[in-house]
Amino acid sequence: MVERHKRWTVTILISLLVLLGCKGGGSSRKEFFRVGRAYLLPERVKKGEKVELILETISEHKNIDVEIEWRKNRAPIQDVTSSDLSSFYFEKGDSIWARVQVKRYGEVVKALVLGPVLCINSPPAISNLKIASLDPSTLSAQVEYEDMDGDNVALSTNWYRNGILVHEGETFTTSHLRHGDTVLVEVTPHDGDSRGKAVVSTPVVIGNHPPTIVSAPPRLIGTHYTYRIDANDPDGDRLTYRLAEGPHGMTVDSTGVLAWTKDEHSDSLYMIEVEVLDGFGGTATQRFSLEIRKNVNP
């Protein structure tokens, strides 16, 4: 057991001496240098992005130089020697290459040609979308968009009423809607090569539309005066009628018929005002005069 312990001790001492010997006499040892991975990122690039050169080197000294020549469609790009290339120098459809020379003490130790990186289409993007009113019964989608490649952009526009697709097109007629309905528009851009991201507008709640009186009052002929008030309501609301001003005895019924029997002994001018209400705050008013003349016997 004692002899085996001594042999191990000798072996360990010899190993240490070998290691110490390796650390001495550095002047005769070659400096370690190696070029690792080299590649371009990304593999596909779009306008607005950049191409980067990734080069991994392992060296024990600093006398390493890297020269980069960027190429577009195999032709050199002048005055760009950095490790990245901005999209200012390429367009959709271009191929990007990099010619790399690694030098140590001024001598080329590694030459590489990397690529290609293909510049692909950039889909158009919508930057702003809102619903605007062209007139009381027409809505329009106002869209702002951009295309990094400068392509012509077409827009696909869908209108939704209460979450249901009801119309396709740039404008939307609201005459068939009721107050309280929710409307939103979805727009998708496309440039002929690819579609951009669909964008949905902020919802718009349809407000109440007041009724409109479309009839004109007749003149008084004879003793009895009758006037049927005709009114339209864009929302289809049930309408009610009210006499706001008129001579004594004049009435208006639930169907909008204004009636009055004149006093044959009177001779006067009356102001009449009628109102049509939709029950949701919308009101139409019509004001007119009615002249009463006394019959004169010869």
C-alpha positions, 0 to 999 in steps of 0.5 A: 500500500505504501509503494502504490502511494509513492508511484502516484506522487511521482506521476503527479509531479511529472505532470506539473513539470510538463505543464510548467514547461509549456508556459515557459518559452512563449517566444517559440509558440505560434499565436492562436487564431481562427475564423469562426462562423460568418453569415448575413442576417436576415436571410430575407430583408424588407425596405426599412430594415438593414442587412448585418454581417456577423463574423466570429473570430478567435485570436490572442492578439489584436492585429486583425483587420476585416475589410468589407465590400457590399455588393448589390446584384454583384455590383460593388456599393461604393463608400459603405464599409461598415458591418451593416447595410441600410435599405437606402442602398437596395430596393425590392427584388435586389440581391445583397452580397458581402465580400469579406477579407480577414487580415492579420498583420496586413496579410489576407488569411481568410476571404469569404463571399457571403449571400445572397440576401434577397430584398422581398416585398414590404406589405402596405400598412394603414397608419390611420383609419376613421369614419367620416360623414359625407352627408346626413345619410352617408358615411365614408372611410378615411384611410391613411396608408404607406408602402415602403416600396412605393407600390400602388395600393388598393384597399378592401373596405368592409362595413359592419352593422352591429357586428354583421358584414352588410356592405363592401365599398368606400362609402356606406348609406345609413338611411336604412339604419336605426338610431342605436345601431353600431357601425364600424369599418374594416380596411385591408391594403394590398399592393399586388404582391401581398396583403397588409394587416387589416385595421378596424376603425373605432365604432360609431353609434348611429344617432337619432334622425329627426322627422321631416314635414314634406307637405304644404298647408292648403288655403281655406276654402269654405267653412271647414279647414282640413290639412293632412300633415305628411312627414317622413322619418329616416329611422322609421320611428312612430310619429306623433303630432301636436298643435303648438299654436292655432285658433280656438277649436282647431285640432290635430289627430293621431294620424296628422290630420289638422281640422278646424271649422271657422267662425263665419262672423270672424275676420282675422289672420291666424298663425298656426304651428304644428309639430311632428315628434319621433319620441326620441328627441327629434322634432319637425316644425311647420309654421304658417298663416291662415287668413279668414275673411268675413263673407260680405253680402251685396 
